[in-house]
Amino acid sequence: MHLIVMAAIFALAWGLRYAWTPIDSTVWLNAPSQRLHQYWETTLTVFLLPPLLLFTSAIAIVWMGPHGRMVWVGNDWFSYDLAIGFLGFATVSWCQLAGSGWQMLQQVRTYPIVTVNDTQVRLLDLSTLYSAQIGFWEPELVVTTALIDTLSSEHLAAVLAHERAHYLYRDTWYFFWWGWVRQVTNWLPQTEAIWQELLMLREIRADRWASTQTDPLLVAEALLSIVQSTPVFADNICAAFGHVAPIDRLDRRIEALLSCLEPIAEDRSLDSSWRSWAWRSIAFLPFLAVPFHN
């Protein structure tokens, strides 16, 4: 019976991912900010719900064990071993990702601290124009000497405002966990496409917040200056200003900045949040099978 449950959950997870289609940016870039936030919520739900279903079904099967019966059908060791293997793989992947992220953060903390535009940053002596938040819940802001030497004070303030937005939204923390989910379930349909869409929406959100602190044109001009720079750090715990791959993300970010809409950040309607969490609560359905096991 456990195998039947796993097959059903797998089919549901596969179908949810397969059915996802991105909305053309011309639709939501010129729409009210709430619609853009709803697109963020929908994309995030489609990204998280299928893996969460797989995780909760595996946990439920391990909880029930390989013995006994569920309804009228007996259980088997194969589904139990499969669930154990999946959870074990996920745990090892998390440890590897967290370990590499921690090493990167310790490296960053060896860089000297300087004050730039009243903001404390870690200074990296490098000829590449680069800035990024590096870390988990309390990330470190890293900028290069080339960035400080090349950009004007106004453009530098725009870059720092963008990175401040990443800090306020705890993007490094959440994308660390979501990046782990992506790594464990990258075999599900459209994982990379949805991930890139989330990265693009994350950067647009930070750009929009920065545009409330300074002129949006300054943010756009700074972005054009930095975009050709080579990435310095891996992106598992990194939110970089110039992170625009694939190339069409640059056009969409510039278009979003020039549209001069309100920030999509915290203006969340109760209705939108309720719908998103209602959908994500479906992930706990596998636990409903536990009482039927004996």
N, C-alpha and C positions, 0 to 999 in steps of 0.2 A: 504493500500500500504506500509505503514511503516513496518508492520509486515512481508511482503514479503521481503523487503530490509534486515530486521534484520535476517530473516531465511537464506537468501542467503549469507550474511556476516558471519554468524555463521558456515554455511557449508564450506565456503572457509577457515575460520580460523582453523576449525577442520581438514580439509583435509591437509593443509600445515603442521600442527604439526604431523599428523598421518603418513605422507609420509617421515618424517625425519629419517635418519639412520646414526649413527656415523661411521666415517671412522676409520678403524683399525689403531692403532698408529704406526704399523710397516711401514705403507705407508708414513705418513707425517713426522715421526721423522727423517728419513734418506733422506728426500727431501730438496731442497733449502728452506731457511727461508721464502721466499715469499709465498711458497705453504702453509706453516704452518699459515702464516698470513691470507691467503685466507680462510683457514678452520675456523679460528677465525671469520672472517667477515661473512661467510656463516652461522655458528652456531648462531651468534648473531642476524642475520637477521631472521632466523627461529624462534628464541626465541621471538623477539620483534614484528614482523609483525602481527601475529594473534591477540595479545592483542591490538595493535594500531588500527587495523581494527575495533575491538569491541568498543574501546573508541571513535573513530571518528564517527562511525555510531550512537552511543548513543548521542553524542553531536549534530550531524546533525538533529536527530529526535527531540531533545529538542528544537533546534533552530527553526525548522519548526512548532512545536506545534501540538496539537491533532486535530485541525480543518482544514478545507479546503480539497483540493483534490490534488493528484499528478498524472499527466498524466490523466488517465480516472478513476482512482480508488480512493475512499474516504479513509480518515484516521480514526484512532480510538484511544480511550483513553488507551487501553491495552498496545500497543507498546510504547506509550508515558510514561506511568507509569513504564513500564519495564526499559526503558532507564534512567528515573529519579532514579529508585531504584539501578541500576547498578552503576551509577555515584556517588550516595550517599554512597553506600557501599565502593567504591574505595576511596572516600574522607575520610571516617571514618578510613579505614585501613591505609591510609597514615598518618593521624594524630596520630594514635596509634604507628605506626612504628617510626615516627619522634620523638614523645614524649619519647619513651623508649630509642631511640638512644641519644637524648639530655641528658637524665638523666645519661646514661652510661658515656657520655663525661664529664659531670660535676663531676662525681665520679673520673674519671681518672685525672682530673685537680687538685684534692686534693693531689695527690701523689707528693713526692719531685722530683725536677729536679736535675739530676746528669749528668756528662759528661763521656761518655764511648767512647774511641777511637775517640776523637774529635767530637763526636756526642752527642747532648743533648737528654736525654731520661727521661721518667717518671719511677721512680723506684718503683716496687711493691715488698714488702717483702713477698716472697712466696717460698716454697720449690719445686715448679714445674718449670721445664725448659720451659720458655714461652717468646715469643716476638710477638708483633702485632702493626699495625697501627690502632688506634681507633679514629673515628671521621667522618667528612663529607669531605668538600673541603680541609680544613687544619687540618689533623688528628694529634693526639699525638702518639708518639712512646713509647710503654710501654714494659719494660723488667723486668724480675724478678731477685731477688738477686741470686737465684739458678743458673740462666743462666750465670750471670757474674762470679760466683764462680766456676762453673763447666767447662765451655768451655775455651780453650786456646785463646789467643788474636787473633790468625789467624782465628780460627773458629768463634769467636765473630765478627770479621770484616766481614766475609762472611754472617753471619746472618743480620748484620746491612746493608750490601749492598743490600741484598734481600728486606729488608723493605724499603730502600731508593727507590727501583724500584717501589714499591707499591705507594709511595708518588708521584713520578714523573708522573706516569700514572693515578693518582687520582682514584685508584681502589676503595677506600672506598666510594667516592662520587658516582661513576657510579653504583657500585653494591648495594648501598642503593636504588637507583631508580629502578634498575632492580629487586632487591629483593622485592620491593613493587609490581611490575608487576607480579612477580612470585606468591606472596601471593594472589593477587586479582584474578588471572586466573589459579590457581593450578588445576582446574578441566579440563583444556584442556589436550589433550593427550601428554604424554612424557614431561610434564613440568619439573618434577624433574630430569629426565635423561639429558635433555638439560642443565638445571641449573648446574648439577654436571660436565658436560663437560666444561661449561664456567669457573667454578671454577678451574678445572684442567688446562685449557689453561692459565688462569690468573696467576697461580702459576708457570707454565713453563716459561711464559714470564718474570716474576720477577727473576726466577732462571737463565735464560739466561742472563739477564742484569747483575746480580750479578757476573756471570762467566766472564764478560768482565772487572770487577774490581778486581777480585781475581781468584785463581785457582779453576776451576770447581769441583775438587775433594774435596776441603775444603767445598764448598757449600753442596756437597752430604754427606760428613761425618757429617757436622753439622745437616743436615736434619735427618739423621739416629739417631742422639743423641736426638733430640727433638720430633720425631714423636710419641713416646709412651706417651708423656705428656698429661694430661687431659686439655681440653679447659677451659679457665678462663672466657672469655666473649662470649656473643651471637654474631653470625656472621652477624647481620644486618648492622652494621657499622664497621666491624672488618675484617682486612686482616692479618691473622696470618701465620707465617713462617711454623709452623708444621701442618697446616690444610690439611690433606690428605685423610680424609674419602670420599668415600669408599676406602677400603684397596688397590685396584689396582692402585689408583692414585700415591701411593708412588713408585711403580715399574716404572710407566710411567715418573714420574719426574726424577728419578735416570737415567733412560735410556736416557732421553732428555739431561741431564747434561753431561753424558758420551759420547754422540754423538758429542759434541763440535761444534755444528753448530753456525752460527751467531745469534745474538739476533733478535727476530721477531718484535721488538718494533716499530720503526718509519720508517722502510724501506718499505713504502706502495706505490705501484705503482698507478698512476692516474687511470689506467684502473680498478684495483681492487676496489678502493674507489668509482668510478663512478658506477660500477655495483651494489655494495651494496646499495648505496643511491638511485639508480633507483628502486631497489626492494622495499626499505622501503617507497618510495614515493607512492606506491600503497595504503598505509594506508590512504591517503587523498581522495581516490576515493568516499567514501560516501558523501563528500561535493559537488560532482557534481550533486547530486540529488536535492539540495536546489533550484536552479533556476526553476525546474519543479514543484515546490509546489506553489499552489495558493489558 
